């Protein structure tokens, strides 16, 4: 599992993350919820090694990964779909997907897994089109597909529903459920859209002003008043 313990981060004089602690087990969807500006994206960047936490610990599969560079974390099975997708607009869909093979160090014989095209049929239909020509929802599917090409055991998604049409939100939710049901992947989902998170979460974590203010089982979100916490 992913285990985060007392993680702290600062920007200048601002305390962005305050003793953040939670666990994300393999085979479950752990949802991190909170309004804009509470530190969710900063947390994910710390987990991926894009910025160094000032203090605290991050362990993945029992290994302390705090000193590992981002590419070393990817090599250990971590995949990150950032907010804004960050696909390569001038590359084709197929070329974007092949970027996910970089984890394997250019070893021969590696191909895009058929399961990626099965989960996102539109990517197969448009694999020769440039990424920049896709709609926002299709680009989000491409970004998730690229992460899945690396065959991760930890998938981190930063607000995958942002700016996406409802039909594609539904498709993305179905893919996340399917991945979790396989039982071989931990999924960490940062989300503001309460209904989407409630439908998927095995566990939830609510953040406010850089700290965890409530956590529990996904099925308990309604009675725990999570929706109301997000509105405060």
ZIVEN-V60344 format. One record per helix or strand. SS is the DSSP state (H for helix, E for strand). FROM is the first residue (numbers start at 0). LEN is the number of residues. Records with the same first field share a line. If there is no record, write none. Layout:
SS=FROM-LEN + FROM-LEN
This chain:
E=1-10 + 13-11 + 28-5 + 54-6 + 62-2 + 77-4 + 91-1 + 129-1 + 153-5 + 185-6 + 202-6 + 210-7
H=39-8 + 69-6 + 92-12 + 113-6 + 120-5 + 130-3 + 135-14 + 165-17 + 193-7 + 217-3 + 225-6
